[in-house]
Amino acid sequence: MPQLNPNPWFLIMLASWLTFSLIIQPKLLAFTSTNSLSNKTHTPQKTSPWTWPWT
């Protein structure tokens, strides 16, 4: 059965894995996040109940 022959597919998988891990992944990991975390404490806003006009 030709599907079980790993000869051409193993080299394709190895080349794509090496391309991703050595070239693409370091470029993706080099990006910095534009939304940096801050040390601000979150204060909940005071909400007032909604007044329904029909009640």
C-alpha positions in Angstrom: 0.0 0.0 0.0 1.6 3.3 -1.0 0.0 5.3 1.8 2.2 3.5 4.4 5.5 4.3 2.6 7.0 7.1 4.7 9.8 7.9 2.2 8.5 11.1 0.6 6.2 12.2 3.4 8.7 12.1 6.2 11.1 14.5 4.5 8.2 16.9 3.7 7.1 16.7 7.4 10.7 17.2 8.6 11.3 20.1 6.3 8.1 21.9 7.3 8.7 21.3 11.0 12.2 22.6 10.8 11.0 25.7 8.8 8.4 26.4 11.4 10.6 25.8 14.5 13.7 27.6 13.2 12.4 30.4 11.1 8.8 31.2 11.7 8.5 30.6 15.5 11.3 33.0 16.6 9.8 35.7 14.5 6.4 35.2 16.0 7.7 35.1 19.5 9.7 38.3 19.0 6.5 40.4 18.8 5.6 42.3 21.9 2.1 42.8 23.0 0.7 46.3 22.4 -1.6 46.0 25.5 0.9 45.8 28.3 -0.3 44.9 31.8 -0.5 47.6 34.4 -0.5 47.5 38.1 -3.7 49.6 38.5 -6.3 48.2 40.9 -9.7 47.7 39.5 -12.3 49.7 41.3 -15.9 48.6 40.6 -18.1 51.3 39.3 -21.2 52.1 41.3 -24.3 51.4 39.4 -27.8 52.6 40.0 -30.9 50.5 39.4 -32.7 51.0 36.2 -36.1 52.8 36.5 -38.6 51.2 34.2 -41.2 53.5 32.9 -44.0 51.0 33.1 -43.6 50.0 36.8 
